[in-house]
Structure formats: structure tokens, C-alpha cells
């Protein structure tokens, strides 16, 4: 069982949640969980790309921490205008990480 979290939202957000609930034919709790999951995933991707941009992590680690594939993170980096900074050391680290997955 998950944790219960309560929060106050503005009347506009409450109205939007009710509208989405009606359109999606879901209860408001399900809508909030779905939107929160998407937002957390987006934050993880953005954070990972920022850490990669600053040279603190490899793209492989950024992808793993964000819960997406390396290929998807490469696509996301391109769509966010983040240039790939791929070194020989990065390649070695990625090969080692991939070998551990077997």
C-alpha cells in the first residue's frame, strides 16, 4: 500500500482536475496519481539532463536515474538542445554498466 499525501490546491486546479476526471472517466485520485507520475518522470529527465550538461553524470547514468532507456535519453537530450559530450571514458563506463545487466 502506498503513502497518503494531502495538499491544498487552488480552485482553478481543482476545477481542472474535475474536468479531466470527467473526460477520462476516472476518479480524481487516479487523475492526480497519473499527473503526478508524469510530472515526476519529467522532473527526473530534466534533472538528469542538467546533471549531464554540467558533466556530473554520464548520459547512461542520467537515463538510468530517470528510468528511461539510453536511446530515449539521447532523443530527449537532442530535443532539449543538449549536445552529447561522449568521451572514451564514457564509452568504457557504458560498456561496463551494460555488461553488469547480463
Buried (B, 14 or more C-beta within 10 A) or exposed (E): EEEEEEEEEEEEEEEBBEEBBEEEEBEEEEBBEEEEEEEEEEEBBEBBBBBBBEEEBBBBBBBBBBEBEBEEBBEBBEEEEBEEEEEEEBEEBBEEBEEEEE
